[in-house]
């Protein structure tokens, strides 16, 4: 199981390859394994024994960054598919006895002697896997999005709180929130740099993602999880959440309601996800936020807008582009800077923060609640688009609707 986090901004220059499916992963025993209770409070040079749940494209990519950090030992791995976990295990020298497969492979991984897990599986599995990891006493590094429905978001919130009570680190990996130019620009906005907000525009426009297996079987559906609403949450949750998280970061509160539409008109070869959305999120004080997204090839190439959030105010405006320039224009000008390395640099920063939290015992887990709220905002937008009616925040957060994952035919 391999979760998002490969935001395909500039799909044409980076080729926007989509994470291959990653189901479960664990980490092989190392010579420096320490129990979680011993790792907490240890010095910063302590090696953290790490298990990976999800061994596909992003799982392997981010494991390279954990290794480069120097503070981690990869000791076990889990993935639904044998070929995935074996390729991963060979690359990172994980003993075959610490490679687990099937939908429940992560449970065997959590029985291993390890300090932490990185959950890089499809979003639909995140609530259950993260809850089990916290119950097992493991620190959790979790890919976004955190869930595909409101009950799943609640579960993550509960797991984050429980982790704090148990002095376990629980970090959710959004690259933008770990990027200096974003941090400084939004800090200035919160201090009044652009005055009172008037309206905002956000978008996530990119090219098509690659099909991982010919459709038609339960396992190919799992390999192509990113095209399935129930497994990925749809493009607005699995991918567009990057721009909606920045919107949430700027506004610091949920919208009052959302209305809009979406559909499948171009990309019809697999799954049931939309290939475009158009929404209006309404905030208080008469501040609308216009949102649109697409995930298909249209020949625009490098002229795709990418991942953009622009907020207009009475004294100026905030302009941000994931992989591009972040700045504040107007009376309180801030030149900001380019974020061309954000995808990797943000993950590197989060991995370093996670290591510091685990080894120092200084557990704050401040990424949990903002991430839960951003995820809810994305699901709220999806709901409005599919139902084609206005959805209010106050009613939406009470939802108990769970998506049917349709996992029949898959091995446990």
Residue, then its C-alpha position, 0 to 999 in steps of 0.5 A: x500500500x503506498x499513499x499519496x504524497x507524490x504531488x504531481x505538480x508540474x506533471x509534465x516536467x516531473x512526469x507525475x508518476x503515481x505511487x504504486x500500490x503499497x499495502x503493508x510493511x515492516x522493518x528488519x531487525x537491526x543491531x541497534x534496536x531499542x524498545x520505544x520506552x528506551x528510545x524516548x529520552x535517548x540522545x539524538x544519535x540513537x538509531x530508531x528501528x523502523x518498519x515500513x507499511x507500504x513498499x511501492x513507489x513512494x514507500x521505497x522513495x521515502x525509505x531512501x530519505x530515512x536511510x539518508x537521515x542516518x538515524x534510522x534502521x529499516x528492520x521490517x516491511x509489509x505490503x499486500x503484494x509479495x513482489x513489492x515486499x521482496x523487492x523492497x526487502x532485497x533493496x534494504x537488506x531485510x530478512x525474509x522472515x521480517x517481510x509480511x504480505x496480505x491485508x493483515x501483514x501490518x499486524x505481524x509487522x507490529x509484533x516485531x521488535x521495532x520503535x516506529x512505523x512509517x505508514x505509506x499505504x493507501x489512505x483507506x487503510x491509514x486509520x486502522x493501521x495507525x490505531x493498531x500501531x499506537x496500541x502496539x506502542x509504536x511511534x507513527x510517521x503517517x502519509x497524507x491523506x489520513x483517511x477517506x471518510x469522516x469516521x476514519x478522520x475521527x479515528x486518526x484524531x483519537x489515535x493522535x490523542x492516545x499517542x500523546x498520552x502514551x508519549x509516542x510521536x505521531x507525525x503527519x507528512x505534509x511538505x508545505x507545512x515544513x517549508x520555510x517560505x510557506x511558514x514565513x509568508x503565512x505567519x506574516x499573513x496571520x499577523x495582518x500583512x494582507x489585511x482583511x481577507x476578501x476572497x481566495x483562489x486555489x487549484x490543483x491542476x495536473x496530468x494523468x496518472x499511470x495505470x499500474x495493472x490491467x483492470x478487472x480483478x480484485x488485485x488489479x483494483x488494489x494496484x490501481x488504488x489511486x483510481x478508486x474512490x473508496x481506496x484513495x478518497x478520490x483525487x480531491x482527497x488523495x491529491x488535491x488535499x495539498x492545496x486545501x491544506x494550505x487554504x486551511x492553514x491560511x484561514x485557520x478554521x473550517x469553511x461554513x459550507x461548500x457547493x460545487x460539482x465535478x465529473x469523469x469526462x476525460x480519464x475513463x480507463x480505470x476506477x471510478x474517481x472524478x477527473x475534475x472538480x469545481x467548488x466554492x468554499x464559503x468562509x465567514x465575513x463573506x469570504x469565498x474560496x474558489x477551488x478547481x482541480x483536474x487530473x488528466x492530460x490536455x496538452x497544456x504541458x508545462x503551462x498547467x497551473x500546478x498547486x496554487x493558493x492565492x489569498x486576496x486581502x485589503x492590503x495585498x495578497x498572498x501568492x503560493x505555488x507548490x514547487x514555485x514562488x511563495x510571496x506576499x505582495x502589497x503594502x507589506x511586501x515579502x519577497x519569499x522565494x522558490x520552493x522547487x525542492x519542496x517535495x523532497x525537502x519537506x519530507x526530509x525536514x519531517x523525517x528529521x523532526x520525527x527523529x528528534x521527537x522520538x529520541x528526545x521525548x519532546x512529543x507535541x504531535x501538532x500536525x494531527x489536528x490541522x491534518x484532520x481538519x484539512x482532510x475533512x474539508x477535502x471530503x466535504x468538497x467531494x461530498x458536495x460535488x457528488x451530491x451536487x448540493x450545499x454541504x454545511x460544516x456543522x452537519x458534515x462533521x456529524x457524518x457516520x458514513x463509511x466508504x465500502x472498500x470492497x476488498x472481497x477476493x483479496x487475501x487477509 
